Amino acid sequence: MQLKRALRPRWIGSTVMAAGLAVATLFSGPAAQAATIPLVNLTIPGPIGGVNLCVDTSCHLVPGLANLHIVESLNTTSLTLPMVTLSQQPGCTADVDLQVNITTLGISGALTGSISYDVTDQNGNPIPGDTVTIPLGTIPVNLGSVTHSVSVCAAIL
């Protein structure tokens, strides 16, 4: 529970910073100008175990990993501000329980991102040079509202 409370201010700060960057982008040039808006750039350092990584409705159980890094960006030609909300993964009761929901509001472009982590040995130690990167693919974004979620449920080792 302590980690949940400790991470919330970081998530809120990241969200406020992303929103601030998006607003600055909105008023910095013509509406047709392309923009990349960073939405999430989060690293959870150290080993965590029993990780349930979900991208929308596709989930994968990873027994143990270290240095989890989640990146999400919106590449757009329409500079409408996206809405980012924070919540918890449904059914998660672990120490690390984070979910980010990104809703585009009348934007055209693409949502991109990746999840990367270091593979650990049976003792929870990162294996040097054994890093896994999972691209989240490119999700087209068109006029209208679309919601995309990334969540993590894990225990602190």
URCORUR-V299396 format. One line per field, one symbol per residue. ss: DSSP state (~ for helix, > for strand, _ for the rest). burial: + if it has 9 or more other ideal C-beta (glycine too) atoms within 8 Angstrom, else -. A space follows every 50 residues. Layout:
BEGIN
ss = ???
burial = ???
END
This chain:
BEGIN
ss = _~~~~~~~~~~~~~~~~~~~~~~~~~________>>>>>>>>>>>>>>>> >>>>>__>>>>>>>>>>>>>>>>>>>______>>>>>________>>>>> >>>>>___>>>>>>>>>>>>_____>>>>>>>>>>>>>>>>___>>>>>> >>>>>>_
burial = --++--++-+++-++--++-+++-++------+-+-++++-+-+--++++ ++++-------+-+++++++++++++-+++++-+-+--+--+-+++++++ +++++-+-++++++++++++---+-++----+---+--+-+----+-+++ +++++--
END
